[in-house]
Amino acid sequence: MESQKIVFTGSGGQGLISAAIILGEAAVLYENLEAVQSQSYGAAARGGATRSDVIISRQRINIPKAFQPGVLICLTQEAYNTYSSIIRPGGLLITDTRFVKTARKVDAHQVELNLYQEVLDKIGTPVVFNISVLGALLGMYPAVQKESVLKVLAGKFPPSFMDGNSRALDLGFELGKRCAA
């Protein structure tokens, strides 16, 4: 297995750092893989720019930064404008239509999702948007098994949160699978 390099970008408060951590933990704890996760924040904690890199591999990972990631998730216009050029040629670029208007020509498979609105319509709260983004990623790019992510979620959150998290993961996963087909 070649190293899988995934970069989550957006703004503070979207939960992307948490989604990246959950992905890395699922790889290490339940898939017997190596993973590293790093993060950076803009000047403001909430609403400022965020970036989180996740690298997953069967071998030791020496550099914790994802240069030319195979997957890039951009959930703000600023993130898209700043980071869309870093994706590896032929990679997967995921955006949400509510937050990003794609205009740049990049050498990647660009997938524009209406995921935020789907979460509001079907779950009723944006608090699980990050989990649905993670589900969409796994539906298009199976870095880890969805069940491994569910196990991490079960260990991190009280049982009362599991229904919403599970529904959000499934919603994103199904949307991602449809986009990958």
Protein Blocks (a to p, Z undefined) as FASTA:
>chain_A
ZZddddddddehklmmmmmmmmmmmmmmmnopacdddddddfblghpacdddddddfbdc
fblcdehifbdcdfbfklmmmmmmmpcghiacdddfklpccfbdcdddddddfklmmmmm
mnopaklmmmmmmmmmmmmmcfbafklmmmmmmmmpcfklmmmmmmmmmmmmmmmmmmmZ
Z
